[in-house]
């Protein structure tokens, strides 16, 4: 049986566990480290790019605004675990963004060569 959680609680759990992108409910409780996860997520966003979504909108979806990160890290009202998860999530999202940018650059170079 699936219990429905309030959106705010889901968002906090989502941020706490450090997952990003399309909301993977099955992965929310998974605690294993997967070194291929950033590459898979970047590939998912790259697929959206190939289907016609703009690069800038995808980059905005991937990236976490620095103002949000600074607010969470500075505010003592948040638990230390949440701040730690925010740091981990930010590093993860930056890696996804780096891989996505590399894929887009390779696609542009490939189309120029043809």
C-alpha positions as CSV (number, residue, x, y, z in Angstrom):
1,X,0.0,0.0,0.0
2,X,1.4,3.4,-1.0
3,X,0.9,6.2,1.6
4,X,0.6,9.7,0.3
5,X,3.0,12.2,1.9
6,X,2.6,15.9,1.9
7,X,4.6,17.5,-0.9
8,X,6.8,19.4,1.6
9,X,7.7,16.2,3.3
10,X,8.5,14.5,0.1
11,X,10.7,17.4,-1.0
12,X,12.6,17.4,2.2
13,X,13.2,13.7,2.0
14,X,14.2,14.0,-1.6
15,X,16.8,16.7,-0.7
16,X,17.9,14.9,2.4
17,X,18.7,11.7,0.6
18,X,20.6,13.6,-2.1
19,X,18.6,12.5,-5.2
20,X,17.9,14.8,-8.0
21,X,16.2,15.0,-11.4
22,X,13.0,13.2,-12.1
23,X,11.7,12.0,-8.7
24,X,12.9,8.4,-8.3
25,X,10.6,7.1,-5.6
26,X,12.2,3.6,-5.7
27,X,15.6,5.1,-5.2
28,X,14.6,7.3,-2.2
29,X,15.5,4.7,0.3
30,X,18.5,3.2,-1.5
31,X,21.7,4.1,0.3
32,X,24.2,2.5,-2.1
33,X,26.7,4.6,-3.9
34,X,26.4,4.2,-7.7
35,X,29.4,5.7,-9.6
36,X,27.4,5.6,-12.8
37,X,24.4,7.5,-11.5
38,X,25.6,11.0,-12.6
39,X,26.2,9.6,-16.1
40,X,22.8,8.0,-16.3
41,X,21.1,11.1,-15.2
42,X,23.0,13.3,-17.6
43,X,22.0,10.8,-20.4
44,X,18.4,11.3,-19.4
45,X,18.7,15.0,-19.7
46,X,20.6,14.6,-23.0
47,X,17.7,12.6,-24.3
48,X,15.4,15.5,-23.5
49,X,17.9,17.8,-25.5
50,X,17.8,15.4,-28.5
51,X,14.0,15.6,-28.4
52,X,14.0,19.3,-28.8
53,X,14.1,20.9,-25.3
54,X,16.3,24.0,-25.0
55,X,19.8,23.5,-23.5
56,X,19.3,26.5,-21.2
57,X,16.1,25.2,-19.7
58,X,17.7,21.8,-19.1
59,X,20.7,23.4,-17.5
60,X,18.3,25.3,-15.2
61,X,16.6,22.0,-14.3
62,X,19.9,20.3,-13.5
63,X,21.6,23.1,-11.5
64,X,20.8,24.1,-8.0
65,X,20.8,27.9,-7.6
66,X,23.8,29.0,-5.4
67,X,21.4,31.3,-3.4
68,X,19.5,28.2,-2.2
69,X,22.7,26.3,-1.3
70,X,24.0,29.3,0.6
71,X,20.8,29.7,2.5
72,X,20.6,26.1,3.6
73,X,24.3,26.0,4.5
74,X,24.2,29.3,6.5
75,X,20.9,28.8,8.3
76,X,21.4,27.0,11.6
77,X,17.7,26.0,11.7
78,X,18.4,23.2,9.3
79,X,19.9,20.0,10.8
80,X,23.5,19.2,10.2
81,X,22.5,16.1,8.2
82,X,20.4,18.3,5.9
83,X,23.3,20.6,5.3
84,X,25.6,17.6,4.6
85,X,23.0,16.3,2.1
86,X,22.8,19.7,0.4
87,X,26.6,19.7,-0.1
88,X,26.5,16.2,-1.4
89,X,23.6,17.0,-3.7
90,X,25.2,20.2,-5.0
91,X,28.4,18.3,-5.9
92,X,26.4,15.6,-7.6
93,X,24.3,18.0,-9.6
94,X,27.4,19.9,-10.7
95,X,28.9,16.6,-11.9
96,X,25.6,15.8,-13.9
97,X,25.8,19.3,-15.4
98,X,29.4,18.9,-16.4
99,X,28.6,15.5,-18.1
100,X,25.5,17.0,-19.8
101,X,27.5,20.0,-21.1
102,X,30.2,17.6,-22.5
103,X,27.5,15.5,-24.3
104,X,26.0,18.6,-25.8
105,X,29.4,19.9,-26.9
106,X,30.2,16.6,-28.5
107,X,26.8,16.6,-30.4
108,X,27.5,20.1,-31.7
109,X,31.0,19.1,-32.8
110,X,29.7,16.0,-34.5
111,X,27.0,17.8,-36.4
112,X,29.6,20.3,-37.6
113,X,31.8,17.6,-39.0
114,X,29.1,16.0,-41.0
